[in-house]
Amino acid sequence: MPTDDMTLIGLGLAGLFVVWLAFSLLKKVVGLAVLAALIIGGFVLWSNPEMRRAMLDGLAGLVG
């Protein structure tokens, strides 16, 4: 393990960069998964009128 200050600072900064990169990529992947789920859910409701009616009735029961 290196003991000089500059190497430790460099390793720390590299570690922070890797953690930041991993979390930013994870955030984008989760965002894309949510977007895909919304698109697929919209398509399922669009193509299945009975399910759409049940969803709207349930939503109306919650709201009013």
PQR file with spaces between the fields and no chain letter, atoms N, CA, C, O and H, PARSE charges and radii, in Angstrom:
ATOM       1  N    MET     1       0.849   -1.178    0.000 -0.4000 1.5000
ATOM       2  CA   MET     1       0.000    0.000    0.000 -0.0000 2.0000
ATOM       3  C    MET     1       0.892    1.237    0.000  0.5500 1.7000
ATOM       4  O    MET     1       1.808    1.346    0.816 -0.5500 1.4000
ATOM       5  N    PRO     2       0.623    2.179   -0.924 -0.5600 1.5000
ATOM       6  CA   PRO     2       1.444    3.394   -0.962  0.2800 2.0000
ATOM       7  C    PRO     2       1.192    4.258    0.271  0.5500 1.7000
ATOM       8  O    PRO     2       0.099    4.268    0.837 -0.5500 1.4000
ATOM       9  N    THR     3       2.232    4.979    0.665 -0.4000 1.5000
ATOM      10  CA   THR     3       2.116    5.804    1.862 -0.0000 2.0000
ATOM      11  C    THR     3       2.288    7.287    1.579  0.5500 1.7000
ATOM      12  O    THR     3       2.032    8.106    2.462 -0.5500 1.4000
ATOM      13  H    THR     3       3.120    4.972    0.205  0.4000 1.0000
ATOM      14  N    ASP     4       2.718    7.664    0.362 -0.4000 1.5000
ATOM      15  CA   ASP     4       2.892    9.097    0.122 -0.0000 2.0000
ATOM      16  C    ASP     4       1.527    9.753   -0.121  0.5500 1.7000
ATOM      17  O    ASP     4       0.589    9.132   -0.621 -0.5500 1.4000
ATOM      18  H    ASP     4       2.925    6.999   -0.355  0.4000 1.0000
ATOM      19  N    ASP     5       1.460   11.022    0.253 -0.4000 1.5000
ATOM      20  CA   ASP     5       0.182   11.737    0.256 -0.0000 2.0000
ATOM      21  C    ASP     5      -0.448   11.869   -1.129  0.5500 1.7000
ATOM      22  O    ASP     5      -1.655   11.677   -1.277 -0.5500 1.4000
ATOM      23  H    ASP     5       2.222   11.526    0.659  0.4000 1.0000
ATOM      24  N    MET     6       0.343   12.191   -2.134 -0.4000 1.5000
ATOM      25  CA   MET     6      -0.207   12.423   -3.471 -0.0000 2.0000
ATOM      26  C    MET     6      -0.830   11.148   -4.050  0.5500 1.7000
ATOM      27  O    MET     6      -1.865   11.215   -4.712 -0.5500 1.4000
ATOM      28  H    MET     6       1.324   12.347   -2.014  0.4000 1.0000
ATOM      29  N    THR     7      -0.221   10.009   -3.812 -0.4000 1.5000
ATOM      30  CA   THR     7      -0.780    8.756   -4.314 -0.0000 2.0000
ATOM      31  C    THR     7      -2.095    8.439   -3.609  0.5500 1.7000
ATOM      32  O    THR     7      -3.054    8.009   -4.250 -0.5500 1.4000
ATOM      33  H    THR     7       0.620    9.954   -3.274  0.4000 1.0000
ATOM      34  N    LEU     8      -2.145    8.647   -2.297 -0.4000 1.5000
ATOM      35  CA   LEU     8      -3.382    8.398   -1.560 -0.0000 2.0000
ATOM      36  C    LEU     8      -4.495    9.346   -1.999  0.5500 1.7000
ATOM      37  O    LEU     8      -5.648    8.933   -2.128 -0.5500 1.4000
ATOM      38  H    LEU     8      -1.365    8.996   -1.776  0.4000 1.0000
ATOM      39  N    ILE     9      -4.155   10.616   -2.229 -0.4000 1.5000
ATOM      40  CA   ILE     9      -5.151   11.575   -2.712 -0.0000 2.0000
ATOM      41  C    ILE     9      -5.640   11.165   -4.102  0.5500 1.7000
ATOM      42  O    ILE     9      -6.836   11.222   -4.386 -0.5500 1.4000
ATOM      43  H    ILE     9      -3.218   10.952   -2.124  0.4000 1.0000
ATOM      44  N    GLY    10      -4.716   10.756   -4.958 -0.4000 1.5000
ATOM      45  CA   GLY    10      -5.093   10.311   -6.304 -0.0000 2.0000
ATOM      46  C    GLY    10      -5.982    9.086   -6.269  0.5500 1.7000
ATOM      47  O    GLY    10      -6.961    9.010   -7.011 -0.5500 1.4000
ATOM      48  H    GLY    10      -3.744   10.711   -4.727  0.4000 1.0000
ATOM      49  N    LEU    11      -5.655    8.123   -5.416 -0.4000 1.5000
ATOM      50  CA   LEU    11      -6.495    6.932   -5.287 -0.0000 2.0000
ATOM      51  C    LEU    11      -7.877    7.284   -4.733  0.5500 1.7000
ATOM      52  O    LEU    11      -8.885    6.725   -5.165 -0.5500 1.4000
ATOM      53  H    LEU    11      -4.859    8.185   -4.813  0.4000 1.0000
ATOM      54  N    GLY    12      -7.918    8.200   -3.788 -0.4000 1.5000
ATOM      55  CA   GLY    12      -9.208    8.631   -3.238 -0.0000 2.0000
ATOM      56  C    GLY    12     -10.069    9.317   -4.279  0.5500 1.7000
ATOM      57  O    GLY    12     -11.268    9.054   -4.373 -0.5500 1.4000
ATOM      58  H    GLY    12      -7.100    8.654   -3.437  0.4000 1.0000
ATOM      59  N    LEU    13      -9.454   10.204   -5.069 -0.4000 1.5000
ATOM      60  CA   LEU    13     -10.201   10.882   -6.127 -0.0000 2.0000
ATOM      61  C    LEU    13     -10.670    9.902   -7.194  0.5500 1.7000
ATOM      62  O    LEU    13     -11.789   10.017   -7.694 -0.5500 1.4000
ATOM      63  H    LEU    13      -8.480   10.417   -4.992  0.4000 1.0000
ATOM      64  N    ALA    14      -9.830    8.946   -7.544 -0.4000 1.5000
ATOM      65  CA   ALA    14     -10.227    7.933   -8.525 -0.0000 2.0000
ATOM      66  C    ALA    14     -11.383    7.095   -7.982  0.5500 1.7000
ATOM      67  O    ALA    14     -12.308    6.763   -8.724 -0.5500 1.4000
ATOM      68  H    ALA    14      -8.921    8.852   -7.137  0.4000 1.0000
ATOM      69  N    GLY    15     -11.339    6.753   -6.707 -0.4000 1.5000
ATOM      70  CA   GLY    15     -12.431    5.999   -6.095 -0.0000 2.0000
ATOM      71  C    GLY    15     -13.729    6.786   -6.089  0.5500 1.7000
ATOM      72  O    GLY    15     -14.791    6.236   -6.380 -0.5500 1.4000
ATOM      73  H    GLY    15     -10.588    7.022   -6.104  0.4000 1.0000
ATOM      74  N    LEU    16     -13.652    8.077   -5.756 -0.4000 1.5000
ATOM      75  CA   LEU    16     -14.845    8.919   -5.791 -0.0000 2.0000
ATOM      76  C    LEU    16     -15.419    9.018   -7.198  0.5500 1.7000
ATOM      77  O    LEU    16     -16.636    8.993   -7.381 -0.5500 1.4000
ATOM      78  H    LEU    16     -12.789    8.523   -5.520  0.4000 1.0000
ATOM      79  N    PHE    17     -14.540    9.132   -8.191 -0.4000 1.5000
ATOM      80  CA   PHE    17     -14.989    9.206   -9.582 -0.0000 2.0000
ATOM      81  C    PHE    17     -15.693    7.919   -9.997  0.5500 1.7000
ATOM      82  O    PHE    17     -16.732    7.965  -10.657 -0.5500 1.4000
ATOM      83  H    PHE    17     -13.552    9.152   -8.042  0.4000 1.0000
ATOM      84  N    VAL    18     -15.144    6.786   -9.620 -0.4000 1.5000
ATOM      85  CA   VAL    18     -15.760    5.500   -9.968 -0.0000 2.0000
ATOM      86  C    VAL    18     -17.126    5.365   -9.296  0.5500 1.7000
ATOM      87  O    VAL    18     -18.076    4.902   -9.927 -0.5500 1.4000
ATOM      88  H    VAL    18     -14.301    6.749   -9.084  0.4000 1.0000
ATOM      89  N    VAL    19     -17.239    5.757   -8.041 -0.4000 1.5000
ATOM      90  CA   VAL    19     -18.524    5.688   -7.337 -0.0000 2.0000
ATOM      91  C    VAL    19     -19.535    6.625   -7.991  0.5500 1.7000
ATOM      92  O    VAL    19     -20.686    6.242   -8.199 -0.5500 1.4000
ATOM      93  H    VAL    19     -16.468    6.133   -7.528  0.4000 1.0000
ATOM      94  N    TRP    20     -19.116    7.853   -8.317 -0.4000 1.5000
ATOM      95  CA   TRP    20     -20.007    8.804   -8.986 -0.0000 2.0000
ATOM      96  C    TRP    20     -20.473    8.262  -10.330  0.5500 1.7000
ATOM      97  O    TRP    20     -21.653    8.366  -10.665 -0.5500 1.4000
ATOM      98  H    TRP    20     -18.181    8.164   -8.148  0.4000 1.0000
ATOM      99  N    LEU    21     -19.561    7.686  -11.096 -0.4000 1.5000
ATOM     100  CA   LEU    21     -19.902    7.142  -12.405 -0.0000 2.0000
ATOM     101  C    LEU    21     -20.886    5.985  -12.271  0.5500 1.7000
ATOM     102  O    LEU    21     -21.840    5.892  -13.044 -0.5500 1.4000
ATOM     103  H    LEU    21     -18.603    7.601  -10.824  0.4000 1.0000
ATOM     104  N    ALA    22     -20.668    5.112  -11.307 -0.4000 1.5000
ATOM     105  CA   ALA    22     -21.560    3.966  -11.114 -0.0000 2.0000
ATOM     106  C    ALA    22     -22.964    4.432  -10.740  0.5500 1.7000
ATOM     107  O    ALA    22     -23.945    3.924  -11.282 -0.5500 1.4000
ATOM     108  H    ALA    22     -19.893    5.188  -10.679  0.4000 1.0000
ATOM     109  N    PHE    23     -23.074    5.390   -9.823 -0.4000 1.5000
ATOM     110  CA   PHE    23     -24.392    5.851   -9.414 -0.0000 2.0000
ATOM     111  C    PHE    23     -25.089    6.642  -10.509  0.5500 1.7000
ATOM     112  O    PHE    23     -26.310    6.553  -10.639 -0.5500 1.4000
ATOM     113  H    PHE    23     -22.277    5.803   -9.382  0.4000 1.0000
ATOM     114  N    SER    24     -24.350    7.412  -11.302 -0.4000 1.5000
ATOM     115  CA   SER    24     -24.997    8.146  -12.386 -0.0000 2.0000
ATOM     116  C    SER    24     -25.496    7.184  -13.457  0.5500 1.7000
ATOM     117  O    SER    24     -26.565    7.401  -14.029 -0.5500 1.4000
ATOM     118  H    SER    24     -23.358    7.484  -11.197  0.4000 1.0000
ATOM     119  N    LEU    25     -24.744    6.133  -13.736 -0.4000 1.5000
ATOM     120  CA   LEU    25     -25.214    5.136  -14.700 -0.0000 2.0000
ATOM     121  C    LEU    25     -26.404    4.366  -14.149  0.5500 1.7000
ATOM     122  O    LEU    25     -27.341    4.062  -14.887 -0.5500 1.4000
ATOM     123  H    LEU    25     -23.876    5.957  -13.272  0.4000 1.0000
ATOM     124  N    LEU    26     -26.376    4.048  -12.858 -0.4000 1.5000
ATOM     125  CA   LEU    26     -27.486    3.339  -12.230 -0.0000 2.0000
ATOM     126  C    LEU    26     -28.753    4.187  -12.273  0.5500 1.7000
ATOM     127  O    LEU    26     -29.844    3.662  -12.496 -0.5500 1.4000
ATOM     128  H    LEU    26     -25.615    4.295  -12.258  0.4000 1.0000
ATOM     129  N    LYS    27     -28.617    5.497  -12.062 -0.4000 1.5000
ATOM     130  CA   LYS    27     -29.764    6.394  -12.116 -0.0000 2.0000
ATOM     131  C    LYS    27     -30.373    6.404  -13.514  0.5500 1.7000
ATOM     132  O    LYS    27     -31.596    6.415  -13.656 -0.5500 1.4000
ATOM     133  H    LYS    27     -27.731    5.925  -11.881  0.4000 1.0000
ATOM     134  N    LYS    28     -29.537    6.400  -14.540 -0.4000 1.5000
ATOM     135  CA   LYS    28     -30.044    6.390  -15.910 -0.0000 2.0000
ATOM     136  C    LYS    28     -30.724    5.067  -16.236  0.5500 1.7000
ATOM     137  O    LYS    28     -31.756    5.050  -16.907 -0.5500 1.4000
ATOM     138  H    LYS    28     -28.544    6.391  -14.425  0.4000 1.0000
ATOM     139  N    VAL    29     -30.163    3.972  -15.773 -0.4000 1.5000
ATOM     140  CA   VAL    29     -30.767    2.659  -16.029 -0.0000 2.0000
ATOM     141  C    VAL    29     -32.128    2.560  -15.345  0.5500 1.7000
ATOM     142  O    VAL    29     -33.081    2.053  -15.937 -0.5500 1.4000
ATOM     143  H    VAL    29     -29.325    3.985  -15.228  0.4000 1.0000
ATOM     144  N    VAL    30     -32.226    3.036  -14.111 -0.4000 1.5000
ATOM     145  CA   VAL    30     -33.503    3.006  -13.398 -0.0000 2.0000
ATOM     146  C    VAL    30     -34.513    3.905  -14.103  0.5500 1.7000
ATOM     147  O    VAL    30     -35.683    3.542  -14.225 -0.5500 1.4000
ATOM     148  H    VAL    30     -31.451    3.448  -13.631  0.4000 1.0000
ATOM     149  N    GLY    31     -34.076    5.068  -14.564 -0.4000 1.5000
ATOM     150  CA   GLY    31     -34.971    5.959  -15.302 -0.0000 2.0000
ATOM     151  C    GLY    31     -35.484    5.325  -16.580  0.5500 1.7000
ATOM     152  O    GLY    31     -36.663    5.454  -16.909 -0.5500 1.4000
ATOM     153  H    GLY    31     -33.126    5.363  -14.464  0.4000 1.0000
ATOM     154  N    LEU    32     -34.608    4.641  -17.304 -0.4000 1.5000
ATOM     155  CA   LEU    32     -35.036    3.960  -18.525 -0.0000 2.0000
ATOM     156  C    LEU    32     -35.991    2.813  -18.219  0.5500 1.7000
ATOM     157  O    LEU    32     -36.927    2.568  -18.979 -0.5500 1.4000
ATOM     158  H    LEU    32     -33.650    4.536  -17.036  0.4000 1.0000
ATOM     159  N    ALA    33     -35.764    2.111  -17.116 -0.4000 1.5000
ATOM     160  CA   ALA    33     -36.659    1.016  -16.735 -0.0000 2.0000
ATOM     161  C    ALA    33     -38.046    1.549  -16.375  0.5500 1.7000
ATOM     162  O    ALA    33     -39.055    0.944  -16.738 -0.5500 1.4000
ATOM     163  H    ALA    33     -35.003    2.310  -16.498  0.4000 1.0000
ATOM     164  N    VAL    34     -38.103    2.672  -15.669 -0.4000 1.5000
ATOM     165  CA   VAL    34     -39.395    3.273  -15.327 -0.0000 2.0000
ATOM     166  C    VAL    34     -40.110    3.741  -16.590  0.5500 1.7000
ATOM     167  O    VAL    34     -41.316    3.538  -16.734 -0.5500 1.4000
ATOM     168  H    VAL    34     -37.283    3.163  -15.374  0.4000 1.0000
ATOM     169  N    LEU    35     -39.373    4.365  -17.501 -0.4000 1.5000
ATOM     170  CA   LEU    35     -39.964    4.809  -18.759 -0.0000 2.0000
ATOM     171  C    LEU    35     -40.497    3.631  -19.566  0.5500 1.7000
ATOM     172  O    LEU    35     -41.591    3.706  -20.126 -0.5500 1.4000
ATOM     173  H    LEU    35     -38.393    4.530  -17.384  0.4000 1.0000
ATOM     174  N    ALA    36     -39.735    2.552  -19.629 -0.4000 1.5000
ATOM     175  CA   ALA    36     -40.184    1.357  -20.350 -0.0000 2.0000
ATOM     176  C    ALA    36     -41.433    0.770  -19.698  0.5500 1.7000
ATOM     177  O    ALA    36     -42.345    0.334  -20.400 -0.5500 1.4000
ATOM     178  H    ALA    36     -38.847    2.491  -19.174  0.4000 1.0000
ATOM     179  N    ALA    37     -41.490    0.753  -18.367 -0.4000 1.5000
ATOM     180  CA   ALA    37     -42.669    0.224  -17.674 -0.0000 2.0000
ATOM     181  C    ALA    37     -43.900    1.070  -17.966  0.5500 1.7000
ATOM     182  O    ALA    37     -44.991    0.531  -18.150 -0.5500 1.4000
ATOM     183  H    ALA    37     -40.749    1.107  -17.797  0.4000 1.0000
ATOM     184  N    LEU    38     -43.737    2.392  -18.009 -0.4000 1.5000
ATOM     185  CA   LEU    38     -44.870    3.259  -18.334 -0.0000 2.0000
ATOM     186  C    LEU    38     -45.352    3.042  -19.761  0.5500 1.7000
ATOM     187  O    LEU    38     -46.556    3.008  -20.017 -0.5500 1.4000
ATOM     188  H    LEU    38     -42.850    2.830  -17.859  0.4000 1.0000
ATOM     189  N    ILE    39     -44.419    2.895  -20.685 -0.4000 1.5000
ATOM     190  CA   ILE    39     -44.790    2.668  -22.085 -0.0000 2.0000
ATOM     191  C    ILE    39     -45.500    1.327  -22.238  0.5500 1.7000
ATOM     192  O    ILE    39     -46.532    1.242  -22.904 -0.5500 1.4000
ATOM     193  H    ILE    39     -43.441    2.921  -20.477  0.4000 1.0000
ATOM     194  N    ILE    40     -44.955    0.285  -21.629 -0.4000 1.5000
ATOM     195  CA   ILE    40     -45.577   -1.042  -21.721 -0.0000 2.0000
ATOM     196  C    ILE    40     -46.949   -1.035  -21.046  0.5500 1.7000
ATOM     197  O    ILE    40     -47.902   -1.607  -21.576 -0.5500 1.4000
ATOM     198  H    ILE    40     -44.116    0.353  -21.088  0.4000 1.0000
ATOM     199  N    GLY    41     -47.054   -0.396  -19.890 -0.4000 1.5000
ATOM     200  CA   GLY    41     -48.350   -0.305  -19.211 -0.0000 2.0000
ATOM     201  C    GLY    41     -49.375    0.454  -20.032  0.5500 1.7000
ATOM     202  O    GLY    41     -50.539    0.058  -20.091 -0.5500 1.4000
ATOM     203  H    GLY    41     -46.280    0.069  -19.460  0.4000 1.0000
ATOM     204  N    GLY    42     -48.955    1.546  -20.669 -0.4000 1.5000
ATOM     205  CA   GLY    42     -49.861    2.289  -21.543 -0.0000 2.0000
ATOM     206  C    GLY    42     -50.318    1.459  -22.721  0.5500 1.7000
ATOM     207  O    GLY    42     -51.488    1.511  -23.103 -0.5500 1.4000
ATOM     208  H    GLY    42     -48.010    1.868  -20.621  0.4000 1.0000
ATOM     209  N    PHE    43     -49.411    0.696  -23.302 -0.4000 1.5000
ATOM     210  CA   PHE    43     -49.781   -0.160  -24.433 -0.0000 2.0000
ATOM     211  C    PHE    43     -50.760   -1.247  -24.006  0.5500 1.7000
ATOM     212  O    PHE    43     -51.715   -1.544  -24.724 -0.5500 1.4000
ATOM     213  H    PHE    43     -48.462    0.654  -22.992  0.4000 1.0000
ATOM     214  N    VAL    44     -50.522   -1.841  -22.837 -0.4000 1.5000
ATOM     215  CA   VAL    44     -51.423   -2.891  -22.345 -0.0000 2.0000
ATOM     216  C    VAL    44     -52.817   -2.310  -22.104  0.5500 1.7000
ATOM     217  O    VAL    44     -53.819   -2.928  -22.466 -0.5500 1.4000
ATOM     218  H    VAL    44     -49.746   -1.600  -22.254  0.4000 1.0000
ATOM     219  N    LEU    45     -52.882   -1.120  -21.492 -0.4000 1.5000
ATOM     220  CA   LEU    45     -54.190   -0.507  -21.255 -0.0000 2.0000
ATOM     221  C    LEU    45     -54.854   -0.088  -22.562  0.5500 1.7000
ATOM     222  O    LEU    45     -56.076   -0.173  -22.689 -0.5500 1.4000
ATOM     223  H    LEU    45     -52.069   -0.619  -21.198  0.4000 1.0000
ATOM     224  N    TRP    46     -54.068    0.359  -23.527 -0.4000 1.5000
ATOM     225  CA   TRP    46     -54.610    0.771  -24.818 -0.0000 2.0000
ATOM     226  C    TRP    46     -55.207   -0.423  -25.559  0.5500 1.7000
ATOM     227  O    TRP    46     -56.253   -0.303  -26.197 -0.5500 1.4000
ATOM     228  H    TRP    46     -53.076    0.428  -23.423  0.4000 1.0000
ATOM     229  N    SER    47     -54.549   -1.560  -25.475 -0.4000 1.5000
ATOM     230  CA   SER    47     -54.986   -2.718  -26.247 -0.0000 2.0000
ATOM     231  C    SER    47     -55.984   -3.602  -25.492  0.5500 1.7000
ATOM     232  O    SER    47     -56.505   -4.558  -26.066 -0.5500 1.4000
ATOM     233  H    SER    47     -53.699   -1.658  -24.957  0.4000 1.0000
ATOM     234  N    ASN    48     -56.258   -3.302  -24.226 -0.4000 1.5000
ATOM     235  CA   ASN    48     -57.187   -4.115  -23.437 -0.0000 2.0000
ATOM     236  C    ASN    48     -58.227   -3.189  -22.792  0.5500 1.7000
ATOM     237  O    ASN    48     -58.010   -2.693  -21.686 -0.5500 1.4000
ATOM     238  H    ASN    48     -55.834   -2.525  -23.760  0.4000 1.0000
ATOM     239  N    PRO    49     -59.363   -2.951  -23.481 -0.5600 1.5000
ATOM     240  CA   PRO    49     -60.356   -2.001  -22.963  0.2800 2.0000
ATOM     241  C    PRO    49     -60.969   -2.419  -21.624  0.5500 1.7000
ATOM     242  O    PRO    49     -61.318   -1.558  -20.816 -0.5500 1.4000
ATOM     243  N    GLU    50     -61.103   -3.715  -21.378 -0.4000 1.5000
ATOM     244  CA   GLU    50     -61.675   -4.154  -20.096 -0.0000 2.0000
ATOM     245  C    GLU    50     -60.757   -3.786  -18.933  0.5500 1.7000
ATOM     246  O    GLU    50     -61.221   -3.340  -17.883 -0.5500 1.4000
ATOM     247  H    GLU    50     -60.819   -4.414  -22.034  0.4000 1.0000
ATOM     248  N    MET    51     -59.461   -3.975  -19.125 -0.4000 1.5000
ATOM     249  CA   MET    51     -58.505   -3.622  -18.077 -0.0000 2.0000
ATOM     250  C    MET    51     -58.466   -2.105  -17.888  0.5500 1.7000
ATOM     251  O    MET    51     -58.366   -1.615  -16.763 -0.5500 1.4000
ATOM     252  H    MET    51     -59.084   -4.338  -19.977  0.4000 1.0000
ATOM     253  N    ARG    52     -58.545   -1.364  -19.001 -0.4000 1.5000
ATOM     254  CA   ARG    52     -58.548    0.098  -18.918 -0.0000 2.0000
ATOM     255  C    ARG    52     -59.770    0.569  -18.141  0.5500 1.7000
ATOM     256  O    ARG    52     -59.650    1.461  -17.301 -0.5500 1.4000
ATOM     257  H    ARG    52     -58.625   -1.762  -19.915  0.4000 1.0000
ATOM     258  N    ARG    53     -60.945   -0.007  -18.399 -0.4000 1.5000
ATOM     259  CA   ARG    53     -62.170    0.379  -17.696 -0.0000 2.0000
ATOM     260  C    ARG    53     -62.040    0.064  -16.205  0.5500 1.7000
ATOM     261  O    ARG    53     -62.443    0.875  -15.371 -0.5500 1.4000
ATOM     262  H    ARG    53     -61.043   -0.732  -19.082  0.4000 1.0000
ATOM     263  N    ALA    54     -61.487   -1.088  -15.861 -0.4000 1.5000
ATOM     264  CA   ALA    54     -61.301   -1.450  -14.450 -0.0000 2.0000
ATOM     265  C    ALA    54     -60.335   -0.484  -13.769  0.5500 1.7000
ATOM     266  O    ALA    54     -60.551   -0.095  -12.621 -0.5500 1.4000
ATOM     267  H    ALA    54     -61.160   -1.746  -16.538  0.4000 1.0000
ATOM     268  N    MET    55     -59.275   -0.097  -14.470 -0.4000 1.5000
ATOM     269  CA   MET    55     -58.312    0.851  -13.902 -0.0000 2.0000
ATOM     270  C    MET    55     -58.964    2.214  -13.694  0.5500 1.7000
ATOM     271  O    MET    55     -58.758    2.843  -12.657 -0.5500 1.4000
ATOM     272  H    MET    55     -59.100   -0.413  -15.402  0.4000 1.0000
ATOM     273  N    LEU    56     -59.752    2.679  -14.671 -0.4000 1.5000
ATOM     274  CA   LEU    56     -60.420    3.973  -14.532 -0.0000 2.0000
ATOM     275  C    LEU    56     -61.474    3.942  -13.429  0.5500 1.7000
ATOM     276  O    LEU    56     -61.635    4.924  -12.703 -0.5500 1.4000
ATOM     277  H    LEU    56     -59.919    2.167  -15.514  0.4000 1.0000
ATOM     278  N    ASP    57     -62.191    2.836  -13.294 -0.4000 1.5000
ATOM     279  CA   ASP    57     -63.166    2.709  -12.206 -0.0000 2.0000
ATOM     280  C    ASP    57     -62.476    2.722  -10.843  0.5500 1.7000
ATOM     281  O    ASP    57     -62.959    3.358   -9.907 -0.5500 1.4000
ATOM     282  H    ASP    57     -62.061    2.038  -13.883  0.4000 1.0000
ATOM     283  N    GLY    58     -61.365    2.032  -10.734 -0.4000 1.5000
ATOM     284  CA   GLY    58     -60.604    2.043   -9.485 -0.0000 2.0000
ATOM     285  C    GLY    58     -60.061    3.419   -9.158  0.5500 1.7000
ATOM     286  O    GLY    58     -60.070    3.838   -8.000 -0.5500 1.4000
ATOM     287  H    GLY    58     -60.972    1.515  -11.495  0.4000 1.0000
ATOM     288  N    LEU    59     -59.587    4.124  -10.176 -0.4000 1.5000
ATOM     289  CA   LEU    59     -59.078    5.482   -9.983 -0.0000 2.0000
ATOM     290  C    LEU    59     -60.205    6.425   -9.579  0.5500 1.7000
ATOM     291  O    LEU    59     -60.015    7.286   -8.719 -0.5500 1.4000
ATOM     292  H    LEU    59     -59.580    3.784  -11.117  0.4000 1.0000
ATOM     293  N    ALA    60     -61.378    6.271  -10.191 -0.4000 1.5000
ATOM     294  CA   ALA    60     -62.527    7.101   -9.826 -0.0000 2.0000
ATOM     295  C    ALA    60     -62.957    6.818   -8.388  0.5500 1.7000
ATOM     296  O    ALA    60     -63.384    7.731   -7.681 -0.5500 1.4000
ATOM     297  H    ALA    60     -61.533    5.572  -10.889  0.4000 1.0000
ATOM     298  N    GLY    61     -62.848    5.575   -7.952 -0.4000 1.5000
ATOM     299  CA   GLY    61     -63.182    5.242   -6.572 -0.0000 2.0000
ATOM     300  C    GLY    61     -62.221    5.879   -5.582  0.5500 1.7000
ATOM     301  O    GLY    61     -62.621    6.248   -4.477 -0.5500 1.4000
ATOM     302  H    GLY    61     -62.501    4.834   -8.526  0.4000 1.0000
ATOM     303  N    LEU    62     -60.959    6.011   -5.967 -0.4000 1.5000
ATOM     304  CA   LEU    62     -59.974    6.641   -5.083 -0.0000 2.0000
ATOM     305  C    LEU    62     -60.141    8.155   -5.039  0.5500 1.7000
ATOM     306  O    LEU    62     -60.015    8.769   -3.980 -0.5500 1.4000
ATOM     307  H    LEU    62     -60.634    5.712   -6.864  0.4000 1.0000
ATOM     308  N    VAL    63     -60.424    8.747   -6.185 -0.4000 1.5000
ATOM     309  CA   VAL    63     -60.484   10.207   -6.275 -0.0000 2.0000
ATOM     310  C    VAL    63     -61.828   10.740   -5.788  0.5500 1.7000
ATOM     311  O    VAL    63     -61.873   11.688   -5.005 -0.5500 1.4000
ATOM     312  H    VAL    63     -60.527    8.248   -7.045  0.4000 1.0000
ATOM     313  N    GLY    64     -62.905   10.144   -6.241 -0.4000 1.5000
ATOM     314  CA   GLY    64     -64.209   10.733   -5.909 -0.0000 2.0000
ATOM     315  C    GLY    64     -65.078    9.734   -5.339  0.5500 1.7000
ATOM     316  O    GLY    64     -66.221   10.034   -4.994 -0.5500 1.4000
ATOM     317  H    GLY    64     -62.869    9.374   -6.878  0.4000 1.0000
